[in-house]
Amino acid sequence: MDTPLPLPFLIIKLGDTLEGLRIGRGDFDRWIADGLGAPAVPVQVCDPRRGDALPAHRSIAGAVVTGSHAMVTHRADWSERTAQWLAEGVASGTPLLGICYGHQLLAHAMGGVVDDHPQGLEIGSIDVTLAPAATGDPLFCGMPGRFRAHAVHRQTALRLPAGAVVLASNAHEPHHAFRIGGCAWGVQFHPEFDAEAMRGYIDALATNPAPLRAAVADTPAAAGLLGRFARWAEAHAPAHTMETT
């Protein structure tokens, strides 16, 4: 008889965190895997930068695309290959979640415009406000109308793709979250960051770190997006089968 097997989650690793954070804490992929909340399916990591092949969409339950210290506008070969894969994933209905660089790459893949943010770096524990469309969104419905999130980015999705729905914003960033199609999301903020990670980035990048450090706060609503995505993708992913006797 046929026994249903769960499809794996894929983490597409497009960058590495700061060395000081990586030692003893792991990297973006570990933080994301922890945030997914031990889904009932295996988690695999793919790194296109080192030549890893991206799998067929039908072979995974969903994918999370990490942040990166690279820039989408550099148009690196590994980045453009991943963008093409993301566009194919949207077309095939694969559950996708892009974080920071992954958010921008998803926008680029679908015809949006990504470039340097006209107001420069956004960094720290920030306030994000939900858009009206979030009330009917599978990931954002039920979240507080205004919530805290960790952010660090110099580039942005200046223009979202045609058909994209804005889900969250703030005064600095009008596109902190969006959905395109029925199962692909991008978030400019970092749901995988904890307070220690945020302080590490502030110390490394901020010109005046003291007030930003003092304002770092826990971000439970933002962090919960990873678990909600995992549960939603699990519920909507097909299973493949293995014949048993």
C-alpha positions, 0 to 999 in steps of 0.5 A, a space after each residue: 500500500 502507499 504511505 503518504 510522506 510529508 514533503 520537506 521545507 526548504 531554506 534557501 540560504 543567500 547570506 551569512 550573518 555577522 561572524 560574531 553572531 554566527 559563532 555559538 549561535 548559528 546562522 540565518 538558516 538555523 534561526 529560521 529553522 528554530 522559528 518555524 517551530 519544529 514543523 512536522 516535516 523535515 527541513 533542508 537547506 540549499 545554498 545557491 551561492 555555493 552551486 547547490 541546485 534548487 529543487 523541483 517545486 513539486 518536491 517541497 512543502 514550501 520555502 523560506 528565502 533568507 536575508 543577505 549582506 549582498 544587494 539584489 542590484 548586484 545581479 549576481 548569477 546565483 541571485 538571478 537563478 534564485 529569482 527565476 526559481 521564485 517566479 516559477 514557484 509563484 506560478 506553480 503555487 509553491 508556498 514562499 516566504 522571502 525575508 529582507 533580501 529574500 523579500 526584495 528578490 521576490 519583488 524583483 523576480 515578479 517584475 518589481 523594482 529594487 534599489 537603494 532606499 532613498 532614506 538610507 539605512 533602517 535599523 533597530 526594533 521598529 514599529 510596523 503597521 498593518 494595512 487594511 488588506 492584512 485582515 484577510 491574509 492567512 499569515 497576518 490576520 489576527 496580528 496586532 494592528 501595530 507591532 514591533 519588528 527587527 529590521 536592518 536594510 539599505 535597499 528596498 522594493 521601491 515598486 512592488 510587482 503588478 498585483 502585489 498586495 501591501 500588508 504592512 508598512 511604516 513611515 520609513 518603509 512603505 512595503 514592509 510586507 506584501 503578498 503576491 498570488 495566493 501563497 507567496 509573501 515577502 517581509 522586509 523585517 526579520 522575524 528570525 532575529 532575536 534581541 541579541 541578533 538585533 543588538 549585534 547588527 546595531 553595534 556593527 552598522 549604526 553610527 550612533 548605536 546607544 539609543 538604538 540599543 536601548 530601544 531594542 525590544 522583544 518582537 513576538 508578533 513578528 517572530 510568530 510569522 515563521 510558525 504561521 507560515 510553516 503551519 499554513 504551508 503544511 496544511 496546503 502542501 501535497 504529500 508524495 507517497 512511498 509504496 510499502 508492503 
